[in-house]
C-alpha cells in the first residue's frame, strides 16, 4: 500500500527493544516525519528530548528504568498538551479506555500496520502544532 506523505511531524519515541525502535523510526522517516529523539526508556526520553519542540510522542508501556506510565506522568508535568500515544503489544479488555483515563491520548498496538501508524500520526499531529502556535 502506498501511503500519502503529510506535512512533516516532529516525533519522539521511547521503545526499549532496539529492533522495534529502529523499524519504527525508519518507517516514520519513510513517511516523511522527523524523529527528533529515539530513546530506550522513559528516563532517556525525558533527558534527551526537548518536548517543547516535539509534535507527538510514542511511548512503549513496558520498559526498564522508567516505564511508559511513569514517563507519561513526567511528560504531562512538562507539557500537558502534547499528544502522547501508548505503544504496546498488550491487549487487555478496555485497554484504550484505561490508558486514556490515565492521560494517554490514544494507543498503537504492536505489531502494527504502516497505514495504522500513518493514520495516528495524521490524527494527532495537527492538534499539537496548533496548540504550540497559540
N, C-alpha and C positions, 0 to 999 in steps of 0.2 A: 504494500500500500504506500503510495506517495503522499506524504504529508505536506501541506502548505506551510511555508515559513511565515511566522508572525514577526512583529517587531521584536528585537532582541530584549530579553529579560535578564536581569542580574539575579543569579540564584546562588544560594549557599546550601550545601549538602553535608549531612553528618550520617555516615554509614561505616560500621566497623569492619565489614567484610571487604577486603581490598578488591576482589574481582567484581563484586556487585557495584562498589563505588566507582571503579574505573569504567565499567559499562554504562552506568547511569550518567556519569559526566560526559562520556563520549556521545551518548545519544542526545543529551541536552545540547551539546555543542553542534552536533549534526543538524539539529532543529534550528540552529542559528542563535542560541542563547549563550550568555557568558556565565560560566561557573566561576564566581569570584572566590569561592572557598570550598574545598572538599576535605572534610575533617573525618578523623577516625572515631570520634566520640563527641558528646556534647561539650565537654570541657575545652577540647581543642577548637570546636566551632566558636565558642564564646571568646577564646583567647585570640584566634586568628582572624575572625571575620569582623568587619565593620558593618554591623547590622543596619545602620542608617543609610548605607549605600546599596542595600540589597532589596530586591522587589519581592522575593519569595524564598522560603526556607523549607527544605525537606529534611525530616529528622527520623532516623530509624528509632524504633521504640526500645529495642533490646541491645544495648551497647555497654561495654565495660566503662569504668571510671565515672561517667555521667550518662545515664540513660536518657531516652527521649522525653520522658515525663519531667525529669529534673531540668533538662535543657530548656524545655518549653517554659517552665516557671521562671528561669533566669532570663530567657528571651523576652518574655512579657514584661519583666521589670525594666528592660531597656527600651522596648518598643512594643506597645500594646496593640498597634495597628497592623504590623507586618503579618501577612498570611503565613501560617506555619502548618504544613501538612505532615501527618504521620506517615511513615514509610515502613510497612510491616508485612511479615509473612503470616502473622497470626490471623486467624479467622474465628472470631468468637461471636456469640449472639449479641446483638445490639452494640457491636463494637464501635461503629461510626458514631452513634448517638452518645456513647460513653466518652469517646475521645473529644467530641465537640463540647460536651459538658465540662470537660477538663480544660478547655481552652484552645484545642486544635481547631483549625478552620475546616479541615477535611482529611482524607486519608487516601493513600495509594497502596494497593495490595501488591506484594511480591509473590510470584513473578507477575510482571505487568506487561501489557501490550504497549508498543510505542504510541499508538493512537490514544490510549488512555492517558499516558503521560502528557502528550501534546494537549489534550483537552483540559487537563488540570492546570497546566501552566497558562494556557489561554484564559481560563476562567478566573484565575486569581491575579494574574499579572497586572491587569488594568486597575484593579482595586488598590493595590499598594502604590502604584505610580501616581494615581490621582490623590491619594492621601499625602504622599510626600510633597506634592506640589502645593498643597493647601498652606 
